[in-house]
């Protein structure tokens, strides 16, 4: 009986407390320290270990050196309510379920930029319920500790942007031989709409009919959304 109690104590008290402490430590650390390697990068490296010319490339770029055009483009393309939600877009999720039950539409992803950042930095991105639980916990923490500007900065530096490429720094240099600071709106939108499938749709190649429509939609939406003061400051510098 005593052994069972001790085991239960470890499972339900000690291990959860250790996990909370460790997760708080790393989230606090990454509020200030650049995230230069992630579990997703490790996963890709293992998957591509037999490909001789595959290598991971990431260049950390502070948000002050990133064009506001790419910030606005990813918000318009990926998460229109990024500036107002608390990490989870309950409005979009409600619409998704309504469309599913009333119109028979397939369930679609409603992950916010905050959730995507948590997934990229703290999980291996596997499509499991366990991953979603961890992702939700880290989403809550980064919203609480990092804030929107830091979340955007980390997202733009760790998101997969091509074959072996992570972050806008490596993407801009590889695709256009330029820096993120000098990224035009047209190129920023091309990069943003490629993020759901960055290996399949490189932003510097000719666009399919779907990508042309998507590009036009995002270009128009950018002018219709509101942005926080720190994005406005970036635009006016």
C-alpha positions as CSV (number, residue, x, y, z in Angstrom):
1,X,0.0,0.0,0.0
2,X,2.8,2.4,0.9
3,X,4.6,1.7,-2.4
4,X,1.4,2.4,-4.3
5,X,1.0,5.7,-2.4
6,X,4.6,6.6,-3.2
7,X,4.1,5.8,-6.9
8,X,0.9,7.9,-7.0
9,X,2.7,10.7,-5.3
10,X,5.4,10.7,-7.9
11,X,2.9,10.4,-10.8
12,X,0.4,13.0,-9.7
13,X,2.5,15.4,-7.7
14,X,6.3,15.3,-8.2
15,X,6.4,14.7,-11.9
16,X,3.8,17.4,-12.7
17,X,5.6,19.9,-10.4
18,X,9.0,19.2,-12.1
19,X,7.4,19.6,-15.5
20,X,5.9,22.9,-14.5
21,X,9.2,24.1,-13.1
22,X,11.2,23.1,-16.2
23,X,8.7,24.5,-18.6
24,X,8.6,27.8,-16.8
25,X,12.4,27.9,-16.8
26,X,12.8,27.4,-20.5
27,X,9.9,29.7,-21.5
28,X,11.4,32.4,-19.3
29,X,14.9,31.8,-20.7
30,X,13.7,32.0,-24.3
31,X,12.0,35.3,-23.6
32,X,15.5,36.8,-23.8
33,X,17.7,34.1,-25.5
34,X,17.5,33.5,-29.3
35,X,16.0,30.1,-30.1
36,X,18.6,28.7,-32.5
37,X,17.5,25.0,-32.5
38,X,14.1,23.3,-32.0
39,X,12.7,19.8,-31.7
40,X,11.2,20.3,-35.2
41,X,14.7,21.0,-36.6
42,X,16.0,17.8,-34.9
43,X,13.1,15.8,-36.3
44,X,13.8,17.1,-39.8
45,X,17.5,16.3,-39.4
46,X,16.7,12.7,-38.4
47,X,14.2,12.3,-41.2
48,X,16.7,13.6,-43.8
49,X,19.8,12.0,-42.3
50,X,20.5,9.9,-45.4
51,X,20.2,12.8,-47.8
52,X,23.8,14.0,-48.3
53,X,23.1,17.6,-49.4
54,X,20.5,18.3,-46.7
55,X,21.5,20.6,-43.9
56,X,19.6,22.9,-41.6
57,X,20.1,26.6,-42.0
58,X,18.8,29.2,-39.6
59,X,19.9,32.8,-39.0
60,X,18.4,34.6,-36.0
61,X,17.2,38.1,-36.9
62,X,15.9,40.4,-34.2
63,X,12.5,41.8,-34.9
64,X,13.9,45.3,-35.2
65,X,15.7,44.1,-38.3
66,X,12.7,42.4,-39.9
67,X,10.4,44.3,-42.3
68,X,6.9,45.0,-40.9
69,X,5.6,43.7,-44.3
70,X,6.3,40.1,-43.3
71,X,4.8,40.7,-39.8
72,X,1.6,42.0,-41.4
73,X,1.6,39.3,-44.1
74,X,1.7,36.3,-41.7
75,X,-1.0,37.9,-39.6
76,X,-3.2,38.3,-42.6
77,X,-2.4,34.9,-44.0
78,X,-2.2,32.8,-40.8
79,X,-4.0,34.4,-37.9
80,X,-6.1,37.5,-38.4
81,X,-6.9,37.8,-34.7
82,X,-3.4,37.4,-33.5
83,X,-3.3,40.9,-31.9
84,X,-6.5,40.4,-29.9
85,X,-6.8,36.7,-28.9
86,X,-5.1,35.2,-25.8
87,X,-3.4,32.4,-27.7
88,X,-6.5,30.5,-28.8
89,X,-8.9,31.8,-31.4
90,X,-12.2,30.6,-29.9
91,X,-14.2,32.6,-32.5
92,X,-12.5,30.7,-35.4
93,X,-12.9,27.4,-33.6
94,X,-16.6,28.1,-33.1
95,X,-17.0,28.8,-36.8
96,X,-15.2,25.7,-37.7
97,X,-17.5,23.5,-35.6
98,X,-20.5,25.3,-36.9
99,X,-19.5,24.6,-40.5
100,X,-18.8,21.0,-39.6
101,X,-22.1,20.2,-38.0
102,X,-24.4,22.4,-40.0
103,X,-22.8,22.3,-43.4
104,X,-20.9,19.0,-43.3
105,X,-17.6,20.6,-44.0
106,X,-14.4,18.9,-43.0
107,X,-12.6,19.9,-39.8
108,X,-9.8,22.4,-40.5
109,X,-6.9,23.6,-38.6
110,X,-7.4,26.7,-36.4
111,X,-4.0,27.0,-34.9
112,X,-3.0,30.5,-34.0
113,X,0.5,31.9,-34.5
114,X,1.0,31.5,-30.8
115,X,0.1,27.8,-31.0
116,X,2.3,27.3,-34.0
117,X,5.2,28.9,-32.1
118,X,4.7,26.8,-29.1
119,X,4.5,23.7,-31.3
120,X,7.7,24.6,-33.2
121,X,9.8,25.5,-30.1
122,X,8.6,23.0,-27.5
123,X,7.3,19.9,-29.3
124,X,8.2,17.6,-32.2
125,X,5.1,18.6,-34.1
126,X,3.6,15.0,-34.1
127,X,-0.1,14.8,-34.9
128,X,-1.2,13.4,-31.5
129,X,-3.4,14.4,-28.7
130,X,-0.5,14.4,-26.3
131,X,1.3,17.0,-28.4
132,X,-1.8,19.2,-28.5
133,X,-2.0,19.1,-24.7
134,X,1.7,20.2,-24.4
135,X,1.2,22.8,-27.1
136,X,-1.7,24.3,-25.3
137,X,0.2,24.5,-22.0
138,X,3.2,26.2,-23.7
139,X,0.8,28.5,-25.7
140,X,-0.6,29.7,-22.4
141,X,2.9,30.3,-21.0
142,X,4.3,32.2,-23.9
143,X,1.3,34.4,-24.1
144,X,1.7,35.1,-20.4
145,X,5.5,35.5,-20.3
146,X,6.6,36.5,-23.8
147,X,3.8,38.8,-25.1
148,X,2.8,39.2,-28.8
149,X,6.0,40.9,-30.0
150,X,8.3,38.2,-28.7
151,X,6.0,35.5,-30.0
152,X,6.1,37.0,-33.5
153,X,9.9,37.4,-33.3
154,X,10.4,33.8,-32.3
155,X,7.9,32.5,-34.9
156,X,9.6,34.4,-37.7
157,X,12.9,32.9,-36.7
158,X,11.9,29.2,-36.2
159,X,9.1,28.6,-38.8
160,X,10.0,26.2,-41.5
161,X,10.5,28.2,-44.7
162,X,11.8,25.7,-47.1
163,X,14.0,22.5,-47.6
164,X,16.3,22.8,-44.6
165,X,15.4,26.4,-44.1
166,X,14.1,27.9,-40.8
167,X,13.2,31.5,-40.3
168,X,12.9,34.5,-42.5
169,X,16.6,35.3,-42.4
170,X,17.6,32.1,-44.2
171,X,14.6,32.3,-46.5
172,X,15.3,35.8,-47.6
173,X,18.9,35.1,-48.4
174,X,18.2,31.9,-50.1
175,X,15.3,32.9,-52.2
176,X,16.0,36.6,-53.0
177,X,19.6,37.2,-51.8
178,X,18.3,40.0,-49.6
179,X,17.8,40.7,-45.9
180,X,14.5,40.5,-43.9
181,X,14.7,44.3,-43.4
182,X,14.4,44.9,-47.1
183,X,11.6,42.5,-47.9
184,X,8.9,44.0,-50.1
185,X,5.2,43.5,-49.5
186,X,4.9,41.3,-52.6
187,X,7.7,39.0,-51.5
188,X,6.5,39.0,-47.9
189,X,3.1,37.8,-49.0
190,X,4.7,35.1,-51.2
191,X,6.6,33.8,-48.2
192,X,3.7,34.0,-45.9
193,X,1.3,32.0,-48.1
194,X,4.0,29.3,-48.6
195,X,4.4,28.6,-44.9
196,X,1.7,25.9,-44.7
197,X,3.7,23.9,-47.2
198,X,7.1,25.6,-47.5
199,X,8.9,22.7,-49.2
200,X,6.2,22.1,-51.8
201,X,5.6,25.8,-52.6
202,X,8.8,27.8,-52.6
203,X,8.0,31.5,-52.6
204,X,10.4,32.4,-55.4
205,X,8.8,30.1,-58.0
206,X,6.0,30.7,-60.4
207,X,2.6,30.6,-58.6
208,X,-0.2,28.2,-59.3
209,X,-3.7,29.5,-59.9
210,X,-4.5,28.8,-56.2
211,X,-1.4,30.6,-55.0
212,X,-2.2,33.6,-57.2
213,X,-5.7,33.8,-55.7
214,X,-4.3,33.4,-52.2
215,X,-1.7,36.1,-52.9
216,X,-4.3,38.6,-54.0
217,X,-6.5,37.8,-51.0
218,X,-3.7,38.4,-48.5
219,X,-2.5,41.5,-50.2
220,X,-6.0,43.0,-49.9
221,X,-6.5,41.7,-46.3
222,X,-3.3,43.4,-45.1
223,X,-4.9,46.8,-45.7
224,X,-8.1,45.9,-43.9
225,X,-6.6,44.6,-40.6
226,X,-5.6,46.6,-37.5
227,X,-2.1,46.1,-36.0
228,X,-0.7,46.9,-32.5
229,X,1.5,49.9,-31.9
230,X,4.8,48.0,-32.1
231,X,4.0,47.0,-35.7
232,X,3.0,50.6,-36.5
233,X,6.4,51.8,-35.1
234,X,8.2,49.2,-37.3
235,X,6.3,50.6,-40.3
236,X,7.3,54.2,-39.6
237,X,11.0,53.7,-38.9
